[in-house]
């Protein structure tokens, strides 16, 4: 009996010392969600670009400029002097703006938003407006056409601007105060 018990224990010991084997996954995940999301975003972007082109076609008298950042703009009032400069990092900008949808319906008026003060690239501001302010000089008024990814994107502003809403913003820069460390 002890001989049999010894053999059984020896066999258990040999089998229990086996190296662990990697387990195979139960299901294999693919990039299907990401692929579908990319496709959906490309379709949304194409739809917004077409709508923006339609707006620009209807208002041919405006000289639209395509920015390197992916939005369009035109000058309502352009500073003719070269002595004025565009803002740099840390400069303080005071400005007013309004927000409309692509149909021209006012979402927020200049009175709703009031005069804003912004430290260039040091505070939160939606991407398109931040990049647009970098193109402006004191006294200029520019109208920007922002696709939704340059505006408030997927989430909107959680108030009047909905998800994936392209916008038109008319911005006036009142002053640019140079940062003393520049």
Protein Blocks (a to p, Z undefined) as FASTA:
>chain_A
ZZmmmmmmmmmmmmmmpccdddddfbdcdfklmmmmmmmmmmmmmmmmmmmmmmmmmmmm
bccdddfkopacddfbdcfbfkbccddehiacddddddddfkopafbdfklnopadddeh
iaccdfklmmmmmmpcehiacdddddfklmnmjnonoimbcghiacddddddfbdcddfk
ZZ
